Amino acid sequence: MNAPTHSMIPQADPGAGYRAQKAEIDAAVARALDSGWYILGKEGTAFEQEFAAWLGLSHAVGCANGTDALALILRGLGIGPGMTVATVSHTAVATVAAVEMVGATPLLLDIDPDTYTMDADELVSVLDEPPPGLPPIKAVIPVHLYGQACDLGPMLVATQEAGIPVIEDCAQAHGATLDGKRLGTLGTAAAFSLYPTKNLGALGDGGVLATNDAELAERIAAIRQYGWRDRYISAMVGVNSRLDEVQAAILRVKLTALDAGNAKRQAIAAAYDAALAGTSIEAPIRRAGAGHVFHQYVLRCDDRAAVQAHLKAQGIGTGIHYPVPVHLQGAYKDRTPLGPAGCAETAKAAGEVLSVPMYPELTDGQVERICEALRGL
Ligand SMILES: *Cc1c(COP(=O)(O)O)cnc(C)c1O
């Protein structure tokens, strides 16, 4: 075998997405710059319409990032101090930060270890019997982690009975489905991050939220800009969280490549699955009925350091999503309420998960190199 003279394959490569559509993106940026209008204009409105149409909902509202998309939905629904929002600890810290941004209390539930998503049974149990000493649970934020759906069916039944909204955190799940329906269309509203590495990524920060509730969308659109309905006059208390025209123009181009990009991710995942067959490592478990879009392809390793070293020696970058559960991070430790399961599966997963390179621009040669390394596990 030849010595590995090739360069490192990074775990994520947002620049590759730009290069793949460079001419179109450069033209879109020039169009936005030439327009002389840089915040909340034609590009932003067009992106909102195109994104809503792609998703299959009536309304989308652009904003500054995915964290704000979650917080804006919470504000729009009137969630704030004196209320609890149930979510998970095995997620980007942003999910929990958004709950605290609006003054509500996060309640962190455990995950189903097969899919790394919220344990639906635990949610049902805390809705039935809320943990003592907590403000009432007024919303739930399930996270469709790594590109795969939560066990949304029982969650929707339980929240409907409780009369509380479900806010889908779709930051890693653009285009994913459950029983043939797009994630983000099943709850009350959905938040999407447009961070550069996400399945739909800007070339800077961005976020978008979507809902079929016209009145909610109108309220949130006002809240994102100081609570203005009329310029300079705040009808309600708001914030500043806008999507700029340059990012919106870029996102309009990127949106046209999203479905093909997800299909490519699925093909790469199938190649990795085949490479792992017969090794000591299991391919990621798929939920029945879930159309997984592989924001991340996550291995579960008893000896993660050894697997990481094996891949690094073959020039393959890896990442850990996420190394420390939110409830064990300094900012949240010892003060954030947990569900009855105590996030035991969450803590275990944090020590074992490992993400390998996953993006549509991986070349066939790179995928083959990664498969060759996976076969050696
Ligand atoms: C990326 C991400 C967010 C936050 O998005 P930003 O755009 O970085 O604010 C929220 N939730 C999850 C699950 C994410 O992966």
The ligand as a Gaussian input file, in Angstrom:
#p B3LYP/6-31G(d) Opt

LIG

0 1
 C      -26.785000      24.870000      15.413000
 C      -27.871000      24.546000      16.365000
 C      -28.645000      25.536000      17.012000
 C      -28.308000      26.988000      16.997000
 O      -28.067000      27.584000      15.848000
 P      -27.142000      28.896000      15.694000
 O      -27.448000      29.341000      14.319000
 O      -25.738000      28.480000      15.907000
 O      -27.604000      29.877000      16.732000
 C      -29.724000      25.132000      17.786000
 N      -30.022000      23.842000      17.943000
 C      -29.291000      22.865000      17.393000
 C      -29.684000      21.442000      17.617000
 C      -28.178000      23.179000      16.600000
 O      -27.450000      22.197000      16.051000

